[in-house]
């Protein structure tokens, strides 16, 4: 009931003024291209083809509430590509349009309170640690983890030089749906995140704690994350770590090291990573898996560019390797790199 009241109050705060959306702006991102994919499993299979990877539309509004307070929000519509979206059972194609990355906020001198739902990028291979290697919303192709949807309530503030975020997250559902029952996948998460920016250095650290804890390898208990990058001028280097501890003391540790080299309109990027799982009851689940990504992007303008990327990774339980190659043409309007901005923001804040 409390969750419902909070949501209704937030909606009302943005809707009561007739001028609340007078400053609304429309932006978006679209990328289309060609992709090849090799599963690398015990029965290796390959596929590929041309299509739309991403098509997203964002409506953003901001209102001056007086007294140093502002309110605003972003409503995102994604999955506009052919056969995109997902049904309630998780299969593709039934609902080609769905909501994504939508938030409301109220901000004052004390900080910023945000309510919404986001679908973030993988922490290690996007955001601060990636340095320039792109992470695409095509599922989990070996570079650590797939994106996940979360309903969030977060508070951002400054503590000295640290940008601090406290947030609570649940599996994405409409108001009234109960999350986090023991043994379910929709665990509730409490997160503290801190970001430090000084000159050419950017760093972020996070700590997660889950409330769905029981004695089973499959139930995560806590997560520690650390990532950053440093601009050397001729190149930007980055590194990231994520360690998940499960209730039965098993762990999964992802690490990544990256570099991005700008050469005029061309930027070259590379990321190498590993995933180490230890302490699982099933011996086959304990392994060290390596992966790498190579990326080249050409900026046709501030908002339009072409990107080529190749990913290669070890597959658990198989001597084969998985791989993905893609060539994408993308455009953002009216603001440049909106998708990259959204992904990095989500990763830094822990969504």
Order of alpha helices (4+ residues) and beta strands (2+ residues): alpha-beta-beta-beta-beta-beta-beta-beta-beta-beta-beta-beta-beta-beta-beta-beta-beta-beta-alpha
